[in-house]
């Protein structure tokens, strides 16, 4: 069971959300892209990279600075590709895995590429597991973004070399279907499992015969290991890793 605050954090999708939007580049039109990032310099750099030259094959149809703006744009602006930051905390709605999972469930017809500085192999694998088409390392030269977009639009998965190396170094094949939870101890995994079922800290403490303080610390440690700053991300992690 997902906590009520997470269920109500995102808006209910509108009826038009399921209207198919072509993800193929049409010869007579530029590829329509929505960019989302909470850093204006990143938005500017990505836009200039993709659209600087006259007659560019790409067109930026909307810019979003947080999850609130992004969802509004997706509901109202047709596009062929979404390029989004992973972490955009300045909004009413959760970011991170919770946001990416929401996008994949309600806007699955739009290919999603994530720009990120993440180095956590479990989170990177989680993004692939939920259907993200491309992972672009923000530390990579922005000039590589064009080739990444072309790969994704052709229906293929794109991983920046640095991200591919991170996954390979931890023996996490990019094509695997289950996200590893090996970074978390058994005690931390059990706390996460009970938390996403809707139990309070006091209830979990009683069930596991630990103090509330211990439960709170183990939950925070688990979130720190996973690089999560919001309970919604923890719920999404549990869902894709089979803990929920």
C-alpha positions as a printed Julia matrix, in Angstrom:
244×3 Matrix{Float64}:
  0.0    0.0     0.0
  1.36   3.43   -0.96
  1.11   6.22    1.64
 -1.74   8.69    1.02
  0.59  11.66    0.62
  2.3    9.94   -2.3
 -0.96   8.92   -3.96
 -2.23  12.49   -3.92
  1.06  14.18   -4.72
  0.6   13.95   -8.49
 -2.39  15.27  -10.45
 -4.91  12.88  -11.9
 -4.03  12.45  -15.61
 -6.43  14.13  -18.02
 -8.39  12.13  -20.54
 -6.22  13.45  -23.37
 -3.04  12.04  -21.81
 -3.45   8.75  -23.65
 -3.7   10.35  -27.08
 -0.84   8.79  -29.09
  1.97  11.14  -30.02
  4.32   9.93  -32.72
  7.87   9.34  -31.5
  9.19   9.17  -35.04
 10.86  12.1   -36.71
  8.49  13.36  -39.42
 10.27  14.49  -42.61
  8.19  17.66  -42.87
  8.54  18.76  -39.26
 11.27  19.18  -36.67
 11.31  16.75  -33.77
  9.33  18.32  -30.92
 11.17  18.19  -27.59
 10.24  19.22  -24.05
 13.23  20.05  -21.83
 13.02  19.96  -18.03
 15.74  20.98  -15.58
 15.84  23.19  -12.5
 19.1   24.81  -13.62
 18.53  27.54  -16.26
 22.11  27.18  -17.55
 21.47  23.51  -18.36
 18.24  24.33  -20.17
 19.98  27.05  -22.16
 22.92  24.81  -23.01
 20.72  21.91  -24.14
 18.51  24.2   -26.22
 21.48  25.85  -27.91
 23.07  22.46  -28.62
 19.95  21.06  -30.24
 18.62  24.13  -32.02
 21.52  26.5   -32.64
 21.83  25.88  -36.37
 19.22  27.19  -38.84
 16.98  24.44  -40.15
 17.7   22.21  -37.16
 15.94  18.84  -37.07
 14.96  19.58  -33.46
 12.51  22.08  -31.99
 12.1   22.87  -28.28
  8.36  23.26  -27.71
  8.44  23.81  -23.93
 10.85  24.38  -21.04
 10.11  23.25  -17.48
 11.96  24.19  -14.29
 10.27  21.71  -11.94
  7.93  18.72  -11.92
  4.83  20.93  -11.68
  5.64  22.77  -14.89
  6.7   19.57  -16.63
  3.43  17.77  -16.0
  1.45  20.83  -17.11
  3.43  20.99  -20.36
  2.96  17.28  -21.02
 -0.79  17.63  -20.56
 -1.03  20.55  -22.96
  1.9   20.48  -25.39
  2.3   17.69  -27.98
  5.87  16.43  -28.18
  7.91  13.58  -29.59
 10.6   13.36  -26.88
 11.04  14.37  -23.27
 14.49  15.19  -21.88
 14.3   15.64  -18.12
 16.56  16.15  -15.14
 16.29  13.51  -12.42
 16.38  15.88   -9.44
 14.02  18.89   -9.49
 12.97  19.41   -5.86
 11.46  22.9    -6.14
  7.85  21.98   -6.76
  4.73  20.59   -5.11
  5.17  17.18   -6.72
  7.91  14.64   -5.94
 10.91  14.34   -8.23
 13.39  11.52   -8.7
 12.13   7.96   -9.11
  8.61   8.94   -8.09
  8.42  11.48  -10.93
 10.06   9.21  -13.5
  7.73   6.35  -12.62
  4.73   8.65  -12.94
  5.88   9.86  -16.34
  6.36   6.3   -17.58
  2.93   5.22  -16.35
  0.94   8.18  -17.67
  2.98   9.41  -20.64
  4.5    6.14  -21.82
  3.9    7.09  -25.46
  6.59   9.76  -25.15
 10.2    8.49  -25.11
 12.01   9.68  -22.0
 15.69  10.58  -21.72
 17.09  11.5   -18.31
 19.94  13.98  -17.82
 21.6   13.36  -14.48
 24.7   13.44  -12.32
 23.65  10.22  -10.56
 26.39   7.71   -9.82
 24.32   5.2    -7.84
 24.12   1.99   -9.91
 20.88   0.87   -8.24
 19.12   4.12   -9.14
 20.53   4.12  -12.66
 19.31   0.57  -13.14
 15.93   1.51  -11.66
 15.53   4.16  -14.36
 16.22   1.58  -17.06
 13.84  -0.88  -15.43
 10.91   1.53  -15.54
 11.46   2.19  -19.24
 13.74   5.23  -19.54
 15.18   5.17  -23.06
 18.34   7.17  -22.48
 20.67   8.18  -19.65
 22.8   11.26  -20.37
 25.57  12.22  -17.98
 25.52  15.97  -17.37
 29.28  15.85  -17.02
 29.57  14.7   -20.64
 30.14  17.29  -23.39
 26.79  18.81  -24.3
 27.69  18.27  -27.95
 27.03  14.55  -27.42
 23.38  15.26  -26.67
 22.44  15.33  -30.36
 23.69  11.81  -31.02
 21.98  10.61  -27.84
 18.67  12.05  -29.04
 19.04  10.44  -32.48
 19.71   7.05  -30.88
 16.65   7.23  -28.64
 14.34   8.41  -31.42
 15.38   5.41  -33.5
 13.98   3.22  -30.72
 17.35   2.22  -29.27
 18.64   2.69  -25.73
 21.38   5.26  -25.13
 23.82   5.11  -22.22
 26.65   7.6   -21.85
 30.0    5.76  -21.57
 30.45   6.86  -17.96
 27.05   5.49  -16.96
 27.62   2.23  -18.83
 30.91   1.84  -16.97
 29.21   2.39  -13.6
 26.67  -0.34  -14.33
 29.3   -2.73  -15.62
 31.63  -2.08  -12.68
 28.94  -3.18  -10.27
 28.09  -6.21  -12.4
 24.66  -4.81  -13.17
 23.92  -5.6   -16.84
 22.0   -2.75  -18.47
 19.48  -5.24  -19.86
 18.61  -6.95  -16.6
 15.03  -6.73  -15.36
 15.45  -6.68  -11.59
 17.04  -3.84   -9.69
 19.62  -4.98   -7.15
 19.09  -3.99   -3.54
 22.48  -5.22   -2.39
 23.51  -1.85   -1.0
 20.85  -2.07    1.71
 21.17  -4.35    4.71
 18.43  -6.87    5.49
 17.23  -4.68    8.36
 17.04  -1.62    6.11
 15.2   -3.54    3.4
 12.64  -4.75    5.91
 12.04  -1.22    7.18
 11.59   0.0     3.59
  9.22  -2.88    2.78
  6.99  -2.11    5.78
  7.12   1.63    5.21
  5.82   1.34    1.64
  2.99  -0.84    2.93
  1.8    2.21    4.85
  3.0    1.4     8.37
  4.09   4.27   10.59
  7.45   4.37   12.32
  5.79   3.34   15.57
  4.01   0.39   13.94
  7.21  -0.79   12.25
  9.1   -0.49   15.54
  6.49  -2.6    17.29
  6.45  -5.2    14.54
 10.25  -5.53   14.38
 10.77  -5.06   18.1
 13.05  -2.05   17.65
 12.87   1.51   18.91
 11.25   4.25   16.82
 14.58   6.04   16.8
 16.28   2.98   15.32
 13.59   2.62   12.66
 13.91   6.3    11.73
 17.69   5.99   11.46
 17.52   2.84    9.31
 14.99   4.45    6.98
 17.16   7.55    6.61
 20.27   5.42    6.05
 18.49   3.49    3.31
 17.43   6.71    1.59
 20.95   8.13    1.86
 22.45   4.99    0.3
 19.99   5.24   -2.58
 20.48   8.99   -3.02
 16.84   9.73   -2.26
 15.56  12.89   -0.62
 11.82  12.23   -0.76
  9.59   9.43    0.53
  8.0    9.18   -2.92
 11.34   8.09   -4.34
 11.59   5.39   -1.68
  8.15   4.09   -2.65
  9.15   3.96   -6.31
 12.42   2.2    -5.45
 10.5   -0.45   -3.53
  8.06  -0.89   -6.42
 10.67  -1.48   -9.12
 12.81  -3.67   -6.87
  9.95  -5.92   -5.85
  9.76  -4.81   -2.22
  6.28  -3.31   -2.36
